Amino acid sequence: MTDNSGNQGTERGGRALEWTIIGSLLAVVIGIPAYQAIREAQTGNVPHLFRLFTTKPTKQALHAWDQENRDRSSIAKAVRSNSLQLQYDWFGDAGAKAIEGTDNWLFYRPDVEYLMQPTFTDERFYLGSFDTVVAGKRQNLRNPLVAIRDVNDQLAKRGIKLIVVPIPGKPSIYPAKLSGSDIAIENSPTLVLLDSLRQSGVATVDLVHALRAAREKAPVDLYLHRDTHWAPAGLAVAADEISKALLAIPEIPSNSNPSRYGAKDTTIERWGDICEMTSLPNRRSIWKTESVVASQVRD
């Protein structure tokens, strides 16, 4: 006689595993949307799921519905935020939008990636793009000079002078706070753009060298520590450089009345925008607000 009990047990175990997988799949496919719909109905809103059946089935409409569905999902928000917090607690990774530097500084990750990418004068910059015909000439619209030159020409025909002022990101001015050591700025993508614009006859203001020079002399930091924006000292440097460029234009009068205005020091508390972009649940306990003294202009 042949004992088939082992084979039967294996078959029952296999079927149990199959039903477990099927049940888990149905729980995800049906259970999560149903839970989200119930949550939304409890708050008095029309469940987003129902809009799928009233939305015109175009690619753009369905993509927008899917994106909104991801943003509204309470389960996804809970899982995403908790996983981000664990990622930071275990590995010190501040997420897709932020990089933590030295001295508790935060940097906007796209600003850092910008410095590592090839400039628009490098053929690698145009990988995956294609040329098109603009005003009878073949141009690659990814080239920033195409749009800037066109705007400059259109404004010039109307008697308006264009001055391009690229705003340097914090990593360009404080690389040592990011990597622990200073780096040269000769190959900065922003400086390459400024040089190309000048050669094209477009007026520019170079804030990169001005802020770098001020960094060596300024007693306070030029950027907020956990924010993408300037600190008051950085704003003063930029305002000075831009005003010099404007006053050098003959058509602009320089006989303004500065005595009409006064300045009053005021202390403000700034919660860094990069802190907020990390979306970490515990971000308010990890980073604090930054106190700075700003000069309020009064009329």
C-alpha positions in Angstrom: 0.0 0.0 0.0 1.1 3.5 -0.8 0.8 6.2 1.9 -0.6 9.3 0.2 -1.1 11.3 3.4 2.1 13.2 2.9 1.1 14.2 -0.7 -2.4 15.2 0.5 -0.9 17.3 3.3 1.3 19.0 0.8 -1.6 19.7 -1.5 -3.7 21.1 1.3 -0.7 23.3 2.4 -0.4 24.5 -1.2 -4.1 25.4 -1.5 -4.0 27.2 1.8 -1.0 29.3 0.6 -2.9 30.1 -2.6 -6.0 31.2 -0.8 -3.8 33.3 1.6 -2.2 35.1 -1.3 -5.5 35.6 -3.1 -7.1 36.9 0.2 -4.2 39.3 0.8 -4.4 40.6 -2.7 -8.1 41.2 -2.4 -7.6 42.9 0.9 -5.2 45.3 -0.7 -7.1 45.9 -3.9 -10.6 46.1 -2.3 -10.0 46.8 1.4 -7.8 49.8 1.1 -10.0 51.8 -1.3 -13.1 50.8 0.7 -11.4 52.0 3.9 -10.4 55.3 2.3 -14.0 55.8 0.9 -15.5 55.2 4.3 -13.1 57.7 5.9 -13.9 60.4 3.4 -17.7 59.7 3.7 -17.4 60.1 7.5 -16.0 63.6 7.0 -18.9 64.6 4.7 -16.9 64.4 1.5 -17.8 62.5 -1.6 -15.4 59.5 -1.8 -12.7 60.1 -4.3 -13.2 56.6 -5.6 -16.6 57.6 -7.0 -15.1 60.3 -9.1 -13.4 57.6 -11.2 -16.8 56.7 -12.7 -17.7 60.3 -13.4 -14.3 61.4 -14.9 -13.8 61.5 -18.6 -11.4 58.5 -19.4 -8.6 60.5 -20.9 -5.0 60.0 -20.2 -4.6 63.4 -18.6 -7.8 63.1 -16.5 -6.9 59.6 -15.2 -3.4 60.6 -14.4 -4.7 63.6 -12.4 -7.2 61.3 -10.6 -4.4 58.8 -9.7 -2.2 61.6 -8.4 -4.9 63.0 -6.3 -5.8 59.6 -5.0 -2.2 59.1 -3.8 -2.2 62.5 -2.1 -5.5 61.8 -0.3 -4.7 58.2 0.8 -4.6 58.2 4.6 -2.9 54.8 4.7 -0.2 55.9 2.3 0.4 59.1 4.3 0.8 57.0 7.5 3.1 54.4 6.0 5.1 57.1 4.1 5.7 59.3 7.1 6.6 56.5 9.4 9.0 55.0 6.9 10.6 58.4 6.4 11.1 58.8 10.1 12.7 55.4 10.4 14.9 56.2 7.5 16.2 59.3 9.3 16.5 57.7 12.7 18.4 54.7 11.4 20.5 56.1 8.6 20.4 59.9 9.0 18.8 60.3 5.6 16.5 63.4 5.5 14.6 62.2 2.5 14.3 63.1 -1.2 14.2 66.9 -0.7 16.9 67.5 2.0 20.5 66.7 2.8 21.8 67.3 6.3 25.2 69.1 6.5 27.5 70.0 9.3 26.6 72.3 12.3 22.9 71.3 11.9 22.6 72.9 8.5 20.1 71.6 5.9 20.4 71.8 2.2 17.8 71.5 -0.5 18.8 68.3 -2.4 17.9 69.7 -5.9 20.3 72.6 -5.3 23.1 70.1 -4.6 22.2 67.9 -7.6 22.3 71.0 -9.8 26.0 71.5 -9.0 26.8 67.9 -10.0 25.0 67.9 -13.3 26.6 68.9 -16.6 26.2 72.5 -17.7 24.1 73.4 -20.8 27.3 73.7 -22.8 28.0 70.0 -22.3 26.4 67.6 -24.8 25.4 65.3 -22.0 22.9 68.0 -20.8 20.8 67.3 -23.9 20.5 63.6 -23.7 16.9 62.5 -24.3 16.0 65.9 -25.8 15.6 66.9 -29.4 16.0 70.0 -31.6 13.1 72.0 -33.0 12.8 74.9 -35.4 12.4 78.3 -33.8 12.2 81.4 -36.1 13.7 79.4 -38.9 16.6 78.1 -36.9 17.1 74.7 -35.3 17.2 75.1 -31.5 17.1 72.8 -28.5 14.5 74.2 -26.2 16.3 72.8 -23.2 19.0 75.3 -23.8 18.2 78.2 -21.4 19.7 80.8 -23.8 17.0 80.2 -26.4 14.2 81.5 -24.1 16.3 84.2 -22.4 17.5 85.7 -25.7 14.0 85.7 -27.1 12.6 87.5 -24.1 15.5 90.0 -24.2 14.8 90.7 -27.9 11.1 91.2 -27.4 11.6 93.6 -24.4 14.3 95.5 -26.4 11.8 96.2 -29.1 9.5 97.8 -26.5 12.3 99.9 -25.0 12.7 97.7 -21.9 16.0 96.5 -20.7 16.3 93.0 -19.3 18.7 92.2 -16.5 19.1 88.5 -15.6 19.9 87.8 -11.9 20.4 84.1 -11.2 20.0 83.3 -7.5 22.8 81.1 -6.2 21.7 78.1 -4.1 23.1 77.7 -0.6 25.5 74.8 -1.6 27.2 77.2 -4.1 28.1 79.6 -1.3 28.6 77.3 1.6 29.9 74.0 0.2 32.0 73.5 3.4 28.8 73.2 5.4 27.8 70.4 3.1 30.9 68.4 2.5 33.2 69.6 5.2 35.6 71.4 2.8 35.5 74.3 0.4 35.4 73.8 -3.4 36.3 76.1 -6.3 33.4 77.8 -8.1 35.1 78.3 -11.5 33.0 75.5 -13.0 29.7 76.6 -11.5 26.8 76.0 -13.9 25.5 79.5 -12.9 28.8 81.2 -13.9 28.8 79.3 -17.2 25.3 80.7 -17.9 26.3 84.2 -16.9 29.3 84.2 -19.2 27.1 82.9 -22.1 24.5 85.6 -21.5 27.1 88.4 -21.5 28.5 87.1 -24.8 24.9 87.2 -26.2 24.5 90.8 -25.1 22.2 90.2 -22.2 22.8 92.2 -19.1 23.4 90.1 -15.9 24.2 90.5 -12.2 26.7 88.0 -10.7 25.7 87.2 -7.1 27.9 84.1 -6.9 31.2 86.0 -6.5 29.6 88.8 -4.5 28.2 86.3 -1.9 31.4 84.3 -1.9 33.4 87.4 -1.1 31.0 88.6 1.5 31.0 85.1 3.2 34.7 85.7 4.0 34.0 89.1 5.5 30.5 88.9 7.0 30.3 88.3 10.8 27.0 86.5 10.3 25.8 83.8 7.9 24.4 84.9 4.6 21.8 82.1 4.4 19.4 80.7 6.9 20.7 77.4 8.3 17.7 75.2 7.5 16.1 77.2 4.8 16.7 77.9 1.1 16.4 81.6 1.6 18.9 84.3 2.4 19.5 85.5 5.9 19.2 89.4 6.3 23.0 89.7 5.6 22.7 87.8 2.3 19.8 89.9 1.3 21.7 93.0 1.9 24.6 91.8 -0.3 22.2 90.9 -3.1 20.3 94.2 -2.8 23.6 96.2 -3.0 24.8 94.3 -6.1 21.5 94.6 -7.9 21.2 98.3 -7.1 24.6 99.0 -8.5 23.6 97.3 -11.8 20.4 99.3 -12.0 22.0 102.7 -11.2 24.6 102.1 -13.9 21.8 102.3 -16.5 21.7 105.9 -17.7 17.9 106.0 -18.1 17.4 105.2 -14.3 17.4 108.3 -12.1 19.7 108.2 -9.1 18.3 111.3 -7.3 16.0 109.5 -5.0 15.4 110.7 -1.5 16.9 108.2 0.9 16.0 110.3 4.0 12.4 109.4 3.3 13.1 105.9 4.5 14.3 104.5 7.8 15.3 101.1 9.0 14.3 99.4 12.2 15.9 96.2 13.6 13.4 93.5 14.3 14.0 90.0 15.5 12.1 87.2 13.7 11.8 83.5 14.2 12.1 81.5 11.0 11.0 77.8 10.7 13.1 76.5 7.8 11.3 75.5 4.6 13.7 72.6 4.1 12.7 71.3 7.5 9.1 71.2 6.4 10.0 69.6 3.0 11.4 66.6 4.8 7.9 65.6 5.9 9.3 63.9 8.9 6.7 63.4 11.7 9.2 64.4 14.4 10.7 67.4 12.4 9.5 70.0 14.9 11.5 68.2 17.7 14.5 67.5 15.6 15.0 71.1 14.3 14.1 74.4 16.0 13.2 77.8 14.6 16.1 80.1 13.8 16.3 83.6 15.3 17.6 86.4 13.1 17.7 90.1 13.3 16.2 91.7 10.1 16.2 95.4 9.1 12.6 96.5 8.5 12.4 99.4 6.0 9.9 102.0 7.1 8.4 104.9 5.1 
